[in-house]
């Protein structure tokens, strides 16, 4: 048992110790504020304080974990093993030149997102505003890296201290924004799409629409057979998020009572986990979320406990409060639309810490590292260059034996138009993650 001395314990300290020492490192530990108890303890121990003059392991403490609420914080960078860190500590006796617990808490709590100065056109916190991008570590899971370094320091001093063996995990997730591009959209939308192609003199699109409607060609978004084939071939379980809101400017799925659409949802739930994809509109009108969850629950005849926001419209903490009110305890929105990487600087699921209430909540946040649309629509990468980018991120996650989560769409896995070549990237990503990729 590892014993940690700190003069004052707070909810923030308990939370970040549990995440880094308990969840990531798997260390059995206890915290005490009784210095005499800690001093006479004969097992592994370390001190977490602002100052310490003894010979035991010492991690210098910054003020953040002793505070409450949010306020503007002056961030001062410090280099540690080639990566910019922050919250430097004055004591030269500290094994870190900064406070890794405070820095990690700042990142995973999304402290910087509580009072953002800028938002994009969809009301999202932009990657360009993030500390991780400005400091150059957006593509590094620094919380995992720092936790591993803490574990190294402890094992060097206490070789018998048990630290859990971790294993890399790959979890593909797929958003169903629109199950079909042409079929099952109702007479008005089908006719409107056909007329738009005619007026635009897009003969190929007119031909395709007619062939799909006649049943002679497959709908370009209908990639579900391919998805199941890949899943069975490589034996993994994906997670699906279904958009089931009413039609709107940014919500264009099939009507939720459409039988072929319902059949697809039920079919997906036979071999994968299924969660709600809250509509764009629901982020502005939270009462819509309850209706959409009830719709999906009714189709599947089961409770819904997983969610990812459509357009990644995440507003911290309001979005999480809305989910908790509906007993949704797993959210998969933590990632940026415009940049790949680690939005919360971690590649493990972690509990949402509510800075308004200063408590750890039962909502678990599952961060993703990369999205198909980021590579194609924002970075303008070819399939070959996109795969290289994916490989680099998988390597970062494998280095800390974390969880690599990715976001795809049934549209991109259909492989048509701008998505030509991307279904092959998806399969190569699975192969590379499983260690069986045979390419260059």
Secondary structure, 3 states (H helix, E strand, C coil): CEEEECCCCCHHHHHHHHHHHHHHCCCCEEEECCHHHHHHCCCCEEEEECCCCCCCEEEECCHHHHCCCCCCCCCCEEEECCEEEECECCCCCCCCCECHHHHHHHHHCCHHHCCCCCCCCCCCCCHHHCHHHHCCCCCCCHHHHHHHHHHHHHHHHCCCCCCCCCCCEEEEEEEECCCCCCCCCCHHHHHHHHHHHHHCCCHHHHHHHHHHHCCCCCCCCCCHHHHHHHHHHHCCCCEEEECCCCCCCCCCCCCCCCHHHHHHHHHHHHHCEEEECCCCHHHCCCHHHHHHHHHHHHHHCCCCCEECCHHHCCCCCHHHHHHHHCCCCEECCCCCCCCCCCCCCCCCCEEEEECCCCEEEEEEECCCCEEHHHHHHHCCCCHHHHHHHHHHHHHHHHHCCCEEEEEEECCHHHCCHHHCCHHHHHHHHHHHHHCCCCCC
